[in-house]
Each structure stands twice: as structure tokens, then as C-alpha cells.
């Protein structure tokens, strides 16, 4: 083994997929790019995400306590990067990037039509926001674009849309081949 720079550890563990987060405050919607998130619970679906105070979306998320996590296909990569490279404080990103807003059912933030899935979320826990900018979100409504019928399938070999995974240095990976090990996933296996 060789020593690895601590400043690059995040690149080894960088989560995915890269998503878009929409918020709405004061009658104005905004969208940001986010890659720092993780699932925390199956049901109800809970996820944790880091939204920096430096992001324009932070104040809207903190005050309204709701957002939408929109999952774009990998083909949307250039737009995803461009959205992340400008601030909603100066630009209406929906207009600038031609994003089509769809109304959400339970939150004020809009869904994004170009994304194959949209998750309406409320802040379930903000105990670590002040210290780490970490929000725990509960998904209260989930949507998928019927143009992607694979998402409705229960077949584990389904052909899902490719997603974008940020390496933390301006490079990205795409999802690869699906490996089906479902038969090995037993609740309490006997190890012999």
C-alpha cells in the first residue's frame, strides 16, 4: 500500500448519481446540482444531503423545509454541469437552461420534466445543518417519466436510464453493467 492524499479521499467515496435539487421561495424557483447525498432508510425513504451555505438554494431549503430531488439521465450531463456552475442568485436557471417545470403534489418546488425521476422531499431532521450543512430529507412523493417504462418494472435485469456519477474533480462516470445477485440476498444467511 502507498499513502493516499487526504485531500482526495472524497474522490474515492463520491456518491452518485448526480442529481438536481429544486427549491421555491418567495415565488421564485431555483435549481442546483448536487452529488453529496446518501440513502439512510428504506421506508419511509430517508436521505441525507449536504447543501452548502454558500449555495443560493441553502436559504430556501432551510426556510421552506422542502425540495425536489430530480434525477437526470446521463445524456443531460452538460446541462447538469452548467447548472452547477452558476448561481440562482443572479440567474433564473429554469429559463437559462430551458428546464420545463412540472407542478409537484406535496411541495412548492417544481419537478423537472427532463429528468426521468423526481422525488418530492420535506426536511425530516435539521439537527446537523448548523454544524455540517447536512439535511435529512424524507421522500413524500415519487414520480417517474412514463417514457422510461423500465422504472415501473419489477424485473431486476431491467434496463434503467444511465446516470451520471461525479468523481469530485470535474470528471464523471456513467452507470455500468447491472450485476444481479438477488438470489444471494437472504435475510440471515448461514455462513459455512
Secondary structure as GFF3:
##gff-version 3
##sequence-region A 1 192
A	DSSP	three_ten_helix	6	8	.	.	.	ID=ss1
A	DSSP	alpha_helix	9	13	.	.	.	ID=ss2
A	DSSP	beta_strand	19	25	.	.	.	ID=ss3
A	DSSP	beta_strand	28	34	.	.	.	ID=ss4
A	DSSP	beta_strand	37	41	.	.	.	ID=ss5
A	DSSP	beta_strand	46	50	.	.	.	ID=ss6
A	DSSP	alpha_helix	56	64	.	.	.	ID=ss7
A	DSSP	beta_strand	66	71	.	.	.	ID=ss8
A	DSSP	three_ten_helix	74	76	.	.	.	ID=ss9
A	DSSP	alpha_helix	77	84	.	.	.	ID=ss10
A	DSSP	alpha_helix	93	96	.	.	.	ID=ss11
A	DSSP	beta_strand	101	102	.	.	.	ID=ss12
A	DSSP	beta_strand	111	112	.	.	.	ID=ss13
A	DSSP	beta_strand	117	125	.	.	.	ID=ss14
A	DSSP	alpha_helix	129	132	.	.	.	ID=ss15
A	DSSP	beta_strand	134	144	.	.	.	ID=ss16
A	DSSP	three_ten_helix	149	152	.	.	.	ID=ss17
A	DSSP	beta_strand	164	166	.	.	.	ID=ss18
A	DSSP	beta_strand	172	174	.	.	.	ID=ss19
A	DSSP	three_ten_helix	182	184	.	.	.	ID=ss20
###
